[in-house]
Amino acid sequence: MPAFVFSIRWSSWLLAGSFFIAACSRTGTPPAAPPPPANPIVINPPQVLPDSLSYLALGDSYTIGQGVVEMDRFPVITTAMLRDKGIKMKAPEIIARTGWSTGDLLAELSKRTISNNFQLVTLLIGVNNQYRRLPLAEYEAEFRQLLTYAVNRAGGNPKQVIVLSIPDYSVTPFARFSNRDQIKREIDLFNEKNLSITAGAGISYIEITTLSRQAANDLSLLTYDSLHYSKKYYEQVAARVSTLALEKLK
């Protein structure tokens, strides 16, 4: 969304400058010139939504939909659900890749020029930080950067950003030779951290970890690789995202 920015202090400085010119013409002796404004106050007027709304989805394999076709990715399903509710939506822009950590996503975003006029931004990231045993403190710092990036892409409006919790792959057949309890504990720690940061920023959060754990008794929630999630799972995720997004976009 375009941001029309103006400065009260800058206008005041220009006004002071006109008095400066008038004083010169009356006395012939120029008074001291007013100093330039410092740290001008920026006021953003209410944003006007375009006819078709834009959606940016940031993440890893759970956002790009490893193992499912494009139409079964949760951002694509979310868009379809919003359209069914009468919301005009463009096709979602997805920046995600299987295996990405928070650092990988930040590195990719630094190479791109992304507009700041998205009406909806989702962020789901962190499972690969846990899988690669990257420090929790590193995740915290990089997640904060990504959250700031997400808000900026939403025109500076945190109400248009949604964070999703990290799914728990410990219940999948892929993890059968791993320490399932340790994976679960670590996923919970990462989610405690991203929830705390998100709540502190006044940003919406959707918990989908409990849903992912249903795969322990329902293998239809998984794809052929017995690790990543299926259309059935992403439909339930998209239903939660679209319900919350509908409140924000109306």
C-alpha positions in Angstrom: 0.0 0.0 0.0 1.3 3.4 -0.8 2.4 5.4 2.2 1.9 9.2 2.0 4.3 10.6 4.5 4.6 14.2 5.6 6.3 16.0 8.4 4.8 18.5 10.8 8.2 19.8 11.8 9.4 20.2 8.2 6.3 22.3 7.5 7.1 24.4 10.6 10.6 24.9 9.3 9.4 26.1 5.9 7.1 28.5 7.6 9.9 29.8 9.8 11.9 30.2 6.6 9.2 32.5 5.1 9.4 34.7 8.3 13.2 34.8 7.8 12.8 36.2 4.2 10.2 38.8 5.3 12.4 40.0 8.2 15.3 40.5 5.8 13.2 42.7 3.5 12.0 44.9 6.4 15.3 45.5 8.3 18.0 44.7 5.7 19.7 42.7 8.4 19.2 39.0 8.1 18.3 37.3 11.4 19.7 33.9 12.3 18.4 31.3 10.0 16.1 28.6 11.6 17.9 25.2 12.0 16.7 22.3 9.8 14.2 19.9 11.4 15.7 17.0 13.4 13.9 13.7 13.6 10.7 14.8 11.9 7.4 13.5 13.1 6.0 11.0 10.5 2.3 10.6 10.1 0.9 7.8 8.0 -2.7 8.4 6.9 -5.2 5.5 6.8 -4.2 2.9 4.2 -6.6 2.2 1.3 -6.9 -1.4 0.2 -6.5 -2.1 -3.5 -9.2 -4.0 -5.4 -7.2 -7.3 -5.2 -5.3 -8.0 -2.0 -1.7 -9.3 -1.9 -0.5 -12.1 0.3 3.2 -12.8 1.1 4.0 -16.2 2.7 7.5 -16.6 4.3 8.9 -19.9 5.6 10.4 -23.3 4.8 9.1 -26.7 3.7 5.9 -26.3 5.6 5.1 -23.1 3.6 6.3 -24.3 0.2 4.5 -27.6 0.7 7.2 -30.2 0.3 5.6 -33.3 -1.2 2.4 -31.7 -2.4 1.4 -30.0 -5.6 1.3 -26.3 -5.8 -2.5 -26.0 -5.4 -2.2 -27.9 -2.1 0.2 -25.5 -0.4 -1.4 -23.9 2.6 -1.0 -20.3 1.3 -2.7 -21.3 -2.0 -5.5 -23.0 -0.2 -5.8 -20.0 2.1 -6.2 -17.7 -0.9 -8.8 -19.9 -2.4 -10.8 -20.0 0.9 -10.7 -16.2 1.1 -11.9 -15.9 -2.5 -14.8 -18.2 -1.6 -15.7 -15.7 1.1 -15.8 -12.9 -1.4 -12.4 -11.4 -0.8 -10.6 -10.5 -4.0 -7.1 -12.0 -3.7 -4.1 -12.1 -6.0 -2.1 -15.3 -6.2 0.1 -15.6 -3.1 3.8 -14.7 -3.3 5.7 -17.5 -1.5 9.3 -17.2 -0.4 10.2 -20.5 1.2 12.3 -23.5 0.6 12.8 -26.9 2.1 15.6 -27.0 4.6 15.7 -23.2 5.3 16.5 -22.0 8.8 15.8 -18.5 9.9 19.3 -17.5 8.8 18.7 -19.0 5.3 15.4 -17.1 4.9 17.0 -13.8 6.0 19.9 -14.3 3.5 17.4 -14.9 0.7 15.3 -11.9 1.6 18.4 -9.7 1.6 18.9 -10.5 -2.1 15.3 -9.5 -3.0 13.4 -6.3 -3.4 10.0 -6.9 -2.0 7.2 -4.3 -2.0 5.7 -3.1 1.3 2.1 -3.2 0.2 1.0 -6.7 1.2 -2.3 -6.9 3.0 -1.5 -10.2 4.5 1.9 -11.7 5.5 2.4 -15.1 7.2 5.6 -16.4 8.8 6.3 -20.0 9.7 9.9 -20.8 10.4 12.2 -22.7 12.8 12.0 -26.4 12.4 15.4 -26.6 10.6 17.0 -24.5 13.3 15.9 -27.3 15.7 16.8 -30.1 13.3 20.3 -28.7 12.7 20.8 -28.0 16.4 21.3 -24.3 15.9 21.3 -22.3 19.1 17.9 -21.1 20.5 19.4 -17.7 21.1 20.3 -17.4 17.4 16.8 -18.4 16.5 15.4 -15.7 18.8 17.5 -13.0 17.3 16.8 -14.0 13.7 13.1 -14.5 14.3 12.9 -11.0 15.6 14.5 -9.7 12.4 12.1 -11.8 10.3 9.1 -10.5 12.2 10.2 -6.9 11.7 10.6 -7.7 8.0 7.1 -9.2 7.8 5.6 -6.1 9.5 7.4 -3.8 7.1 6.2 -5.8 4.1 2.7 -5.3 5.5 3.1 -1.6 5.2 4.1 -1.3 8.8 0.8 -2.7 10.1 1.4 -5.6 12.6 -2.3 -6.4 12.4 -1.8 -7.7 8.9 0.8 -10.3 10.0 0.2 -13.8 11.2 2.8 -16.1 12.8 2.3 -19.9 12.8 3.8 -22.3 15.3 6.4 -24.9 14.2 4.9 -28.4 13.5 6.3 -31.3 15.5 7.8 -34.0 13.3 8.8 -36.2 16.2 5.5 -38.1 15.7 6.3 -39.0 12.1 7.8 -42.3 10.9 10.8 -40.3 9.7 11.8 -39.8 13.4 11.4 -43.4 14.5 15.1 -43.8 15.0 15.6 -40.4 16.7 15.0 -39.3 20.2 11.3 -38.4 19.9 11.0 -36.9 23.3 14.0 -34.6 22.8 12.6 -33.4 19.5 9.3 -32.6 21.1 10.9 -30.8 24.0 13.0 -28.7 21.6 10.1 -27.9 19.3 8.2 -26.7 22.3 11.1 -24.5 23.4 11.3 -22.9 19.9 7.6 -22.3 19.9 7.6 -20.8 23.4 10.2 -18.3 22.1 8.4 -17.4 18.9 5.1 -17.1 20.7 6.6 -14.8 23.3 8.2 -12.5 20.7 5.0 -12.5 18.6 2.7 -11.7 21.5 5.1 -9.0 22.7 4.8 -7.3 19.3 1.0 -7.4 19.3 0.9 -9.8 16.3 -1.6 -12.7 15.7 -0.4 -16.2 16.4 -1.9 -19.5 15.3 -0.9 -22.7 17.1 -0.7 -25.6 14.6 1.7 -27.8 16.5 -1.1 -29.8 18.3 -2.6 -30.4 14.9 0.7 -31.8 13.5 0.9 -34.2 16.4 -2.3 -35.9 15.2 -0.1 -37.5 12.6 1.0 -40.0 15.2 -2.4 -41.7 14.8 -3.4 -40.5 11.3 -0.8 -41.1 8.6 -3.1 -39.5 6.0 -1.8 -36.1 7.4 1.6 -37.0 5.9 2.9 -37.2 2.4 4.7 -40.2 0.7 8.0 -39.3 2.5 6.5 -39.9 5.9 7.8 -36.6 7.2 6.2 -33.7 5.5 2.5 -32.9 5.6 -0.3 -33.6 3.2 -3.1 -31.7 1.6 -5.4 -32.9 4.4 -3.2 -31.2 7.0 -2.7 -28.0 5.0 -6.5 -27.7 4.5 -6.9 -27.5 8.2 -4.0 -25.0 8.6 -5.5 -22.9 5.8 -8.9 -22.9 7.4 -7.4 -21.4 10.6 -5.4 -18.8 8.7 -8.3 -17.8 6.4 -10.7 -17.4 9.3 -8.3 -15.1 11.1 -7.3 -13.3 7.9 -10.9 -12.7 7.0 -11.3 -10.6 10.2 -8.3 -8.5 9.2 -9.2 -8.0 5.5 -12.9 -7.1 5.7 
